[in-house]
Amino acid sequence: MIGMAARTDPAALRWLVGIELRHFRSRARISAAAAGKEIRTNQSKIAHMESGRYRQKPDEVAVLLRHYGVPQSEVDRVVAIASQDDGPAWWEPWRKVVSDDFGIFLGLEGMADREFRYDPMGIPALFQTEGYAMAVTALSHRVSLDRQDMVVELRMERQRRLFEDEPLKVHAVIEESVLRRVAGDATVMRDQLERLIYLGELPNLTINVLPTARGIRAAMFGDFNLLSLPSGREVVYLESLYGSEYVYDRDAVRGYNLMVNSVQADMLDEQESVALIKSVMAETT
């Protein structure tokens, strides 16, 4: 069951309830129109409930789930999510630089227990130094000059989750080429590599390097985040030049877990990864 996390986000909570409602209705093979009749409404409201556009009423969620033949333990789990207090998103101060889709991700990340991150192009945002974050943000055509500081500030705020009493557990796999790809200048990169070594020593963080010599199998899939939520639901977040996508179908998520296993077969272990990072640092002048 999802607890009252410090970084809950009402939009993310509504989204979670929505995908659960849609999943169980689809599994029960019940139409939206038939579901609407069960709570004396129409299929349009069912569509809104499943999209998370509006806050779902816990009693209506319970009625629908029972109608779908969902076990009581699952009913209780989803109703608990729907019952959490509404309020502003934790990232509200940075709304000017957060799209609706990315806001959902920030909310889910704030509630997650664990996160797996594969990035073939850059250092993951949760591990970036301020200097590195500013360097890569300055190169982004998606961020205007007057909002670059705000983007970097948001990334630094996200990183606070790594140091809380119950910190986010993160496993990141980074391509060797990323370590050698200069962002900013040599000083920025040395600071960033030192940061990776420091973070890798924390018990809740795991950093592995994927050597270039071991092929391109993982890189062919592109970067992705796999979030594990306290509810037991896993969600994959994908971001591209043209927008973002969430993968939450259990079979599809299973495919990403298989890809994680494939990546782990090729990556260096933690000690070997640290040794390689130090080697790259020595080359950085």
Residue, then its C-alpha position, 0 to 999 in steps of 0.5 A: m500500500i502506498g503510504m503518505a510519502a513526503r513527495t506525493d503528487p495528486a496528478a500522479l495519484r490520480w494517474l495511478v488509480g486510473i491505470e488500475l481501473r482501466h487494467f481491471r475493467s479490461r481484464a474483466r472484459i466490461s465495457a465503459a458503458a456497462a461500468g458507468k451504469e454500475i455507478r449510475t453515470n455514463q462512459s464519459k465519466i468512466a473515461h475521465m476516471e481512467s485518464g486521471r483527469y479528475r480525482q476519483k471518489p474512493d467509494e466509486v472506485a471500490v464499487l467499480l473494482r468489486h464489479y470487475g471481480v477484483p479481490q478485496s485486497e486489491v480493492d483496498r490497495v487501490v482505494a487507499i491510493a484514491s483516498q490520499d489527501d489532495g494538495p499541491a504537487w511537491w514540484e509546484p515551485w518549478r511548474k514553469v519548466v515541468s510539462d504535464d507528462f513530466g510532472i506525472f513522472l516526478g510525482l511517481e519518482g517521489m513515491a517510488d521505492r526503487e528506480f532503475r535508470y539506463d542512459p546511453m547518452g548522459i549522466p542521469a539527472l539524479f547523479q549530476t553535479e550542478g556544473y554538469a547539469m548547467a552544461v547539458t541544460a545550456l545545450s538543450h533547445r527545449v529550455s529557454l535561456d531564462r529558465q535554465d537555472m530553474v531546470v538545474e534547481l529542480r534537478m538538485e531538488r530531486q536529488r534530495r530523495l537520495f539522502e532522506d531517512e528512507p532514501l530512494k534506491v537507484h540502480a544506474v547503468i551508464e555507458e562508458s562513452v558517457l564518461r568520456r563525453v565532455a560536458g562543459d569543460a575538463t573541470v566540470m567533468r572531473d567534478q562529475l566523475e568524482r561525484l559518481i564515485y562518491l555516490g556509488e559508495l552510498p548503500n542505496l545507490t548502485i552505479n555500473v558502467l557498460p563498457t563500449a567494447r561489450g557491444i551495443r545491445a542495450a543502447m539499441f533500446g535507448d534510455f529509460n527509467l523503470l520505477s518500482l512503486p510501493s503498490g507493487r506496480e512497475v512503470v517505465y518512463l520513456e522520453s524522446l525529442y517528440g514527447s514522452e511515454y509511459v509503459y505500465d502494461r505488465d507484459a510490456v514492463r516484463g520486457y523491460n525487466l528482461m532488457v535490464n537482465s540483458v544489460q546486467a550481463d554485460m556491465l562491469d561490477e561496482q568495483e570494476s566500474v569505479a576503477l574505470i571511472k578513476s581511469v577516465m578521471a586520470e585522462t581528463t585534463 
